[in-house]
Amino acid sequence: MNTLAWASLRHRPTAFVATFLAVLLGTAMIGSFATLLETAGGPVSTADEETLTIMGAVVGGWGSAIVLFSVASTLAVTVRQRETEVGLLRAIGATPRQARRLIRAEALLVTVLAAIGGALVAAVGGRALLALLRSGDLVSAEIAYGGGPASLAAAACLVVATATVAAAVTARRATRGPATVVLRESGIDTGRMRWWRVAAGVVLVGYGLAMAAVTITVTADSEDPYAAMQTAGASSILVGVGLALFAPVLLRLMSAPARTALGRSASGHLASYNVARRSHLLASVLAPVIVLTSSAIGTLMLVGIDGRTLEGTVEGAETINLLNNVVVGMIALFAAIMVVNAIAAAISHRRSELRRLWLVGATPAEVERSVVTEAAIVAAVGVLVGAVASLATIMPFAIARDEGPVPDGQLWLPPLLVVGVVALTLTAARGAVRPALRQAVHAGATGR
């Protein structure tokens, strides 16, 4: 199985690009912030230690939650897309244990290589973060970079462990039952969600809402002007990640109106049908859209409220706003990359389907329009759910800062971010479907 895993990677490299990029970028992000924690443990002043710890632990911690969720989701999708192949292996005599070992070996090889590359990038990224802090006078200009193998190795091991567990869990699901059942059901969305996924989603959403309630009832009256920010700041991220875990169910339920609105055209009917039928695969696109929308809107609105209510009145306000901007920038960048990555992975898996559509008479333009319409449905559901999740930060923090449930300014920002997320999703879908469609048509024309 180890030999087969290596051969599979060599002959099917495009199938693992999404996982490789997710692990590479995830390790780079987590490792960059981890080096700040290691630097804080060196010979630095108390003020510098506090700033570096906040950046490394708080900012890096919430970013790590997004990263690990994205890595696990991407790897799970990659494994699910191979359920038919796993079924064929079972049919020719491979045991479930052998099939699972093949998947784990592939995942481990890809993630280890990507994590090593990500650690090298993090070594540069950590120095860049420290230079940013020094140039902004947030830490002493004499402070020396203290990151090293310990923090980089810890970040790499964390991402590899997460990816390995995700591969093991998904592989066990793909090899359940007799081989004939796996072959028959490999392309069918059963609509079932694992109990641990439901439990994790409920816990995250519940904790995020609890922090929102604490912001209104407790920290709003605190003498610490940033107590409310500490409880409300992460609420939108928590709720966003929690709702993203329910992405398959949300996509099936909320895409129902699209079937009525788009059912009159061939492309619209096919798109709405595929969204419902392939919700377990398209959920990998919906999840980062939700997280990107909720984190970007929630954090940027929080920064705006803070700037209006405490501008020039509290020492260190500029530092806090910079930290918040770094948070949303890093998370939004990673989530945006994951949106593009997930779309590319989902569409590349459907080349045979695109070829069949072309063979039965659909023009390349109609096929492309159908896939882009699917992306539009996913984007619409994602930005709606993400915008709702962002309220877990916006409303409590606005109330705590005496602006009321509706903030006093920047109401133009959420619609602008929604338009940006939708445009990103549609552009990524169009860019991914065109090469996949060209390859499918070429294969059909040459009879391969």
Residue, then its C-alpha position, 0 to 999 in steps of 0.5 A: m500500500n505504501t508503494l501504491a500510495w507513492a505511485s498514486l501521488r506521482h501519477r495524480p499530482t493535481a488531485f493533491v495540489a489543494t491539500f498541499l497548498a492548504v497545509l503549506l499556507g496553514t503551516a506558514m501562518i501558524g508558524s509565523f505567529a508561533t515564532l513571536l511566542e518564542t521571541a517573547g520568551g527571550p530577554v525582552s522587557t515586560a511590555d514587549e513580552e505582553t505585546l508579542t504574547i498577544m500577537g502570537a497567542v491571541v491573534g495566532g490562536w484564532g488564525s490557527a482555528i481557521v487554518l486547521f478547520s480549512v486543512a481538515s475540510t480540504l483533505a476530507v473533500t480530497v478523500r471523499q472524491r476518491e470513494t469510487e476508487v476506494g470501492l474498486l480497490r475493495a472489489i479487487g480484494a483490498t481489505p478496508r484496513q489496506a485501503r485506509r492505510l493507502i489514504r493515510a500514507e498519501a495524506l502523510l506524505v503530502t502534508v509532511l512535504a507541505a509542512i516542511g515548506g510551510a515552516l521555511v516560509a514561516a521562518v521568513g514570515g516571523r521575521a517580517l511580523l517582528a519587523l512590522l511590530r518594530s516599525g510601528d513602535l509596538v515593540s522595542a527597536e532593539i528586540a532580537y528575533g528569537g524564533g527557531p526550530a522549536s516554534l516552527a516544528a510545533a506549528a508543522c506538527l500541529v498541522v500534520a497531526t490535524a491533517t492525519v486525523a482528518a484523513a483517518v476519519t474520512a478514510r474510515r467513513a469511505t471504507r465502511g460497509p461491503a465493497t459493493v455498497v461503496l461502489r454503488e453509493s460513492g457518487i450519492d450524497t446521503g445527507r448524513m453528518r457525523w455526530w462529532r461534526v454536529a457536536a462541534g458545530v453546536v459547541l462553537v455556535g453556542y460558545g460564540l453566542a454565549m460570548a456575545a451575551v457576556t459582552i452585553t451583560v457583563t463586560a459592557d459595564s467594565e472599567d477596562p475599555y477593551a473588555a468588551m472587545q475581548t469577549a465580542g471580537a472572536s464571536s463572529i469567528l466562532v459562530g462562522v466556523g460553527l455554522a460552516l460545519f453545517a455547510p452540507v445541510l445549510l446548502r441543501l435547505m437554503s438553495a431550495p429557492a434557487r431551484t424555483a427561480l432558476g428552473r426555467s433555463a437548462s443551465g439554471h435547472l442543472a445548476s440548482y439540481n447539482v447543488a442539492r445533489r452534490s451538497h457534500l462536495l460543494a460544502s467544501v466551497l461554502a465553508p470558507v465563504i462563510v468563514l471569510t464573510s463572517s470574520a471580515i465583516g465582524t472584525l472590520m466593523l468592530v475596528g470601526i466602532d472602536g475607532r469612533t468611540l475611543e479614538g484618542t481617548v485611550e492609550g494603546a488604541e492604535t496598537i489594538n486596532l493594528l492587531n485587529n487589522v492584522v487578524v482580519g487581514m491574515i484570516a481573510l487572505f487565508a480564507a480567500i485562498m481556501v475559497v479559490n483552492a476549494i473551487a479548483a479541487a471540486i471542479s477538477h474532480r468533475r471532468s468526466e461529468l463535464r465531458r458527458l454533458w458535452l457528449v449529450g449535446a450541451t455546448p461548452a458555454e452552457v456547461e460553463r454557465s451551469v458551473v458558474t451558476e452553481a458557484a453563484i448559489v453557493a456564494a449567495v448562501g455563504v455570504l448570507v450565513g456569514a453576514v448573520a454570523s458576523l452579527a454575533t460581534i457587531m451587535p453586542f460590541a455596538i451595544a457595549r460602546d453605546e451605539g445601540p444594536v445598529p452601529d452609527g457608521q460604516l454601514w456601507l462596509p458589509p455590502l461592499l465585502v459581500v460583493g467582494v466575496v461573491a466576485l471572488t467566488l464567481t471569478a474562481a469558478r470561471g477560472a477553474v471550469r474553463p481549463a477543466l472543460r477544455q480537457a474534458v472536451h479534448a478527451g471526448a473528441t479524441g475518444r479517451 
